[in-house]
Amino acid sequence: MKAALLSVGTEILFGQITNTNTVYLSQKLNSMGIDVMYHFTVGDNPGRLAEMIEISFRDCDIVITTGGLGPTQDDLTKETACSVMGDSLVMHKDILESIEKRVLSYRTVMTDNNRKQAEMPSRCRVFYNDAGTAPGFALDRVNPQCPEKKQWIACMPGPPSEMMRMFEKSVMPWLEELSEGALYYRELRTFGIGESALETSLLPVIDGQTDPTVATYAKTGECSVRIASKRKTREEAKEAVEEMINRVMELVGDYVYSTHGEDYPSMVGRLLIERGITVSCAESCTGGKFAAALTDISGISQVFDRGIVTYSNAAKIQELGVKSETLAEHGAVSEETAKEMAVGIRRVSGSDIGISVTGIAGPDGGTDEKPVGLVYIGLAWGDEVICRKISRNIKDRDGNRTNAMLSMFDMIYRNILC
């Protein structure tokens, strides 16, 4: 199946908000084996919206919209989609009741424009919204150019939290029903190898592929491999994907840290909790990104004691006991300093693991001897103290900091949890 993503909202065109919905939906749809052909953004104008829906249907089976389902006068996606698809709006009493309950839970008054949200296309499939008041829906029509086939439109609310919840709970199962056959897919996540090198290593399974399909995707600091199969039954598709995973692992298994799409912080945090291993961190160039990633994990307080940002030399000395002689002789960005930072945070916290990071994030501040992107990560546990040196030579401050943060999780996983 081919799909077009249509974002609705003048605020997107004005740059007032960042359109994260398109990124999320593209990843999800491609993982399902649905080809995303177009990304369109249109303002709150019913004429242009109707035109873009028709343009999308020239090449696509499905148009997925986000935005324009709210209660205000400029929310016209529902009315426009209904007109294009040849249907009319009717009041859905069960939706009205659910909206009334939600509005009451907000301790506010039900208004006429709230009631408007319960008017839906007469023959649509409703997607209930348990995170907001605007329901979504799917609606079909006969393809004007090919009467034996259908075209579908699926409309979801614009707020990402509402859209993502609705997609995973309702829209994704609906799309799987539309697919001929059963889809099964897995995401492998890798660290320490670039996308070009990853794809080159996987050419034996990528070249000439039909089913399962193998595709690589670059993310900040890491890469993913999506393996998808479409067979008569889910069991057949799953078996094909798992066989391909074994082949992929033979080629790049040293770089794979998750075969089920779990990100590095979540996986490492889960393993630390399961094994009861405590950790504390001392960060310099990352400015607390490692601690922030850990504290996003529910239950991490069981094992995460503290995180300290020791940005200055004085802080490294006062908080961690780094020797002034070490800083004078080797500098703040050095193996020696990173190791003393790791030992220091472990000593003051009493944690099983002490991990540290110091480096030059950039884009300025580098020298020939210590260029931008140079990072040292110290790890202290048991009787061991080790250090990893990273030298990316890339003047991308956020990229260097994110890569350093992920490298800290990689250090813990490879040396202690793996």
Buried (B, 14 or more C-beta within 10 A) or exposed (E): BBBBBBBBBBEBEEEEBEBEBBEBBBBBBBBBBBEBBBBBBBBBBBEBBBBBBEBBBEEBBBBBBBBBBBBEEEBBBBBBBBBBBEBEBBEBEEBBEBBBEBBEEEEEEBEEEBBBBBBBBEBBBBBEBEBBBBBBBBBBBEEEEEEEEEBBBBBBBBBBEBBBBBBEBBBBEBBBEBEEBBBBBBBBBBBBBEBEBBBEBBEEBBEEEEEBBBBBBEBEBBBBBBBBBBBEEBEBBBBBBBEBBEBBBEBBEEBBBBBEBBBBBBBBBBBBBEEEBBBBBBBBBBBBBBBBBBBEBEEBEEBBBBBBBBBEBEBBBEBBBBBEEBBEEBBBBBBBBBBBBBBBBBBBBEBBBBBBBBBBBBEEEBEEEBBBBBBBBBBBBEEEBBBBEBEBEBBBBEBBBBBBBBBBBBBBBBBBBE
